[in-house]
Amino acid sequence: PRIYALGDTEQGLDVLSREYLVKWSREMSSQLPFVQAAVRLLAQHSVGDAYEPLILTKDSAWNQLATDWLLQEFYPNCSIRGKTYDFQNLMYVESTLLDVDGDFLCIYGRDEYDNPKLQLIPTHRIRSVETNKVITEGPYKDHILADGVIYTPQGKAVAYSVIENRNYVDSTLENL
């Protein structure tokens, strides 16, 4: 029996074990064709056409305007990485990240023209040098830092420590 399986999520795996788990999972999905096929199939069936807008207010003119804006403006331009990652492709990538890595962070923001944008942060970039500790000062005083996620004492994730590059320069992103 694994005692830690009965604890909170942030106590389930230490940092090194989680790194190995993600590494081996990525290796399996890239080296084993049947795993890769299963991940792709799940992503295709999870996304499909399920995210086509269906707006059903009493104002049919507004419904059409909102649908057109989503399909022509937001969906093709939703990612900060450009038009290669339209909304459907982003959903496909999210499904793949969940199946292979187990998690990811999606940041909702706006560009310089105030257009809504999405950014995906893979799980290997969410981390911190210290982990499983209570923060003693600053805006997150009495919160818990666990492997790059800052939790309230009640367990709600409120901020993330994201590694910007391989030199472990991190920044804290708030969950708004």
N, C-alpha and C positions, 0 to 999 in steps of 0.2 A: 504494500500500500504506500501511496505517496501522501504524506501528511500535508504538504503544502497545497495540495489540490483543494483542501477545505478552507483555505484562506482567501483573502482579497486578491484580485487580479494582479495588482502591482507587486504582490509578494510571491506570486507563483513561480517566476523565473528570475534568476539573477541576470545581470547584464550580459555576462559572457555566454551563458546558456541561450539567451534570446538571440544573440549575434550568431551563434552556431546554428541555431534552429532556422533562422532566416537564410543564412548562407547555404545550408544543406537543402532547404526547400527550393531555393533558386537554382541550385545545381541540379536537383532532380527534375525540375520543370524544364530546364534547358537541355539536359542530356538524355532523358527518357521520353521517347516519342509518345508513348501512351499517356504519360502524365501531361505533357504539353497539349496533346489533343483533348484531353478531358478538361483542362483549364480553358482552352479556347472554346470548346463546346458550351461549357457553363457560361462563359462570358457572352457568347452569341445568343444563347437562350435567355439569359438574364436581361440583356439590353433589348435586343430585337427592335420592335417598333413601340415598345411600352412607354417610351418617353416622348411620344408625339403629343403636342398640346391638345387638350380637350377642355375648352373654357365654356362654361354653361351658366352664364348670368342671364338675366331677363333682357339685357340690351344686346341684341344680335350684332349691331354695328360695332360696339365695343369689343365683343367676342372676336369678331373678324380682325379688328385692328390689333388686338393683343396677340392673336395667333400669328398674324403676319409679322409682327415685331419679333416674336420669339423665333420663328422659322427663318426670317430673313436677316435679322440683326444680331440677336443674342446667340442662337445656336452656332452659327458659323464663326463667331468672334468671342466666344466665352472664355477661352483659355489665354493666359498671359503668354503662352508659347506660340501663339499664332493660329492661323487657319488650318494647319495640319491637324490640330486637335480640336475639331468641332465638338459639339455637345455629345453626339453619339459615340465618337471615338474616345472622349474623356470618360464616359460611362463604361465603355469596354475596358479601358485601362484601369479604372477603379475596381471593376470586378476581378480583373487579373491580379491586381495588387492584393486584394482581399484573399484570394485563393492561394496565392504563392507566398506573400509576405505575412499575411494575417492582419495587416493594418496599414493605414496611411493617414496623412493629415490633409484635409482640403481647406484651403484658406479662401475665404470670400472677401473680395476687395473691389476697388474701382481703379480705372486707369486715369490718366491726366485729363480725359474728356468726360469723366464721371460715368463711364460705361461700366456695368458690372463685369467682373473678371473672376475666374477661378484658377487656383494654383494647387497642384498636387505635390505633396512632400512625401517621398518614400520613407518607409519606417527606419531605414538605416541612418537617416539624418535627424531623427528625433531621439535625442540622448543627452546625457549630462555626465560630467566627470564624477560627481558624487550622486549617490542614489539611496533611496529608502531612508531619508532623513527629514526631520522637521526643520523648516526654515525659521530662523530666529530673528531676522530683521528684514526691513524693507516692506514693500507693498504686499508681499505674500507671507508675512509673519504668521506663524502657527499653521501654515499649509504644509503639505507633504510633497517632497520631490522624489519621484520614483521613475528612474530610467527616462528622464527627459520630459515627464509629464508632471505638472504641478496640480495637486488635488486640494480641495477644501478638506477640512477635518471630516466632513460628511461623505467624502469620496467623489465629489463632482470635479471633473477636469476643467480647470479655468485658464491654464496657460501651458505653453509648450516650449521647451528648450530645443532649438533647431540648430544643428551644426551647419555653418555656411560653407565650410570647405574641409579638407583633410587635416588642417592645422587646428581643428576644434575651436574655432572662433564661433561662439554661439550667441544667439539672440533669443530673447523670450518673446513669444507671440501670444497675445491674449485671445482667449476664446470669447468672442463678443456675443 
